[in-house]
Amino acid sequence: MHWSLKNYLKRHSKDPAVRRRAMNKFFERRLRPHGLHLYKGHLNWALSGELNALHATWGDVPGVPADRCAFLHAVGRIARERALDGDTAECGVRYGKSTFFLLSALASPDKPHHIFDSFEGLSAIGARDRPAGETKRWQAGDIAVGEDVTRGNLAAFSNCVFHKGWIPERFPDVADRRFALVHIDVDLYQPTRDALEFFYPRMVPGGMILCDDYGFASCPGATQAFDDFFADKPEFILPIPTGQCWVEKRGG
Ligand SMILES: C[S@@+](CC[C@H](N)C(=O)[O-])C[C@H]1O[C@@H](n2cnc3c(N)ncnc32)[C@H](O)[C@@H]1O
């Protein structure tokens, strides 16, 4: 069967959100099985045997797209090289794809990786979370995935510690821990802000905070949470062209 992205998109609505999902699906089903080089063949990461092998292992389970996986994997490697003290953590894992790429690079099975997710989808959508002019894109409870499914997807990583619940309810579980790397991907203002308030003082010097959502017009709340929180802090937010961002804790 002949496929082209144009024909594929023709079958779908003109709604930009539906078209974006269609493009993601097209990539996942039609391009990625043949290797990342068909997606971004001019970029070294797309030619990486290691990344291609990880995508083949992960398969078609939805999650963050390949460019953001490449970034997570690269930061995971840096964290491994730096061998900082401290645990790692994620807020918002859904099926666990970001976790899979991070932990594959970190390769530190003795260090706990704390996972915070409602496993009941998004929490209440606030006024700050609506992109200008959009009223219906997100609803509380969207993108829910059961904890058992994610546990199954991450079964190879025995260091995952699951803290199911609404952020920040389960943060006290790790109140006495220090952190080397924290990845935040909850899409919304309040849980992003809560995560920053909790983890920032617990980051070791040189520790890294990443956000999947910072540069997305569709996630204005996450952008605002970072901008508000770091407005009076010495750290810079480094926006990544994939939409992610990186902050490195000063001090030490
Ligand atoms: C965009 S998904 C995460 C995607 C994931 N990082 C990946 O690799 O595909 C957002 C996740 O945040 C969770 N979430 C959203 N709001 C939350 C809240 N207030 N408390 C806990 N989890 C929340 C959702 O259940 C969902 O699993």
The ligand as a Tripos MOL2 file, in Angstrom:
@<TRIPOS>MOLECULE
LIG
   27    29     1     0     0
SMALL
NO_CHARGES

@<TRIPOS>ATOM
      1 C1          1.9840   13.8870   29.1790 C.3       1 LIG1
      2 S1          1.7810   12.5770   30.2830 S.3       1 LIG1
      3 C2          3.4340   12.0590   30.6200 C.3       1 LIG1
      4 C3          4.0980   11.4610   29.4120 C.3       1 LIG1
      5 C4          5.3350   10.6460   29.7090 C.3       1 LIG1
      6 N1          6.4060   11.4080   30.3130 N.3       1 LIG1
      7 C5          5.8320    9.9150   28.4840 C.2       1 LIG1
      8 O1          7.0190    9.6050   28.4460 O.co2     1 LIG1
      9 O2          5.0510    9.6360   27.5730 O.co2     1 LIG1
     10 C6          1.3140   13.3890   31.7610 C.3       1 LIG1
     11 C7          1.1530   12.4680   32.9480 C.3       1 LIG1
     12 O3          0.9840   13.2980   34.0950 O.3       1 LIG1
     13 C8          0.0450   12.7160   34.9600 C.3       1 LIG1
     14 N2         -0.5310   13.8140   35.7540 N.ar      1 LIG1
     15 C9         -1.0910   14.9600   35.3090 C.ar      1 LIG1
     16 N3         -1.4790   15.7450   36.3260 N.ar      1 LIG1
     17 C10        -1.1260   15.0960   37.4660 C.ar      1 LIG1
     18 C11        -1.2420   15.3910   38.8540 C.ar      1 LIG1
     19 N4         -1.7780   16.5350   39.2840 N.pl3     1 LIG1
     20 N5         -0.7760   14.4860   39.7400 N.ar      1 LIG1
     21 C12        -0.2050   13.3380   39.3170 C.ar      1 LIG1
     22 N6         -0.0650   12.9890   38.0210 N.ar      1 LIG1
     23 C13        -0.5210   13.8540   37.0990 C.ar      1 LIG1
     24 C14        -0.9430   12.0020   34.0530 C.3       1 LIG1
     25 O4         -1.5740   10.9430   34.7060 O.3       1 LIG1
     26 C15        -0.0520   11.5490   32.8990 C.3       1 LIG1
     27 O5          0.3700   10.2220   33.1000 O.3       1 LIG1
@<TRIPOS>BOND
     1     1     2 1
     2     2     3 1
     3     2    10 1
     4     3     4 1
     5     4     5 1
     6     5     6 1
     7     5     7 1
     8     7     8 2
     9     7     9 1
    10    10    11 1
    11    11    12 1
    12    11    26 1
    13    12    13 1
    14    13    14 1
    15    13    24 1
    16    14    15 ar
    17    14    23 ar
    18    15    16 ar
    19    16    17 ar
    20    17    18 ar
    21    17    23 ar
    22    18    19 1
    23    18    20 ar
    24    20    21 ar
    25    21    22 ar
    26    22    23 ar
    27    24    25 1
    28    24    26 1
    29    26    27 1
@<TRIPOS>SUBSTRUCTURE
     1 LIG1         1 GROUP 0 **** ****
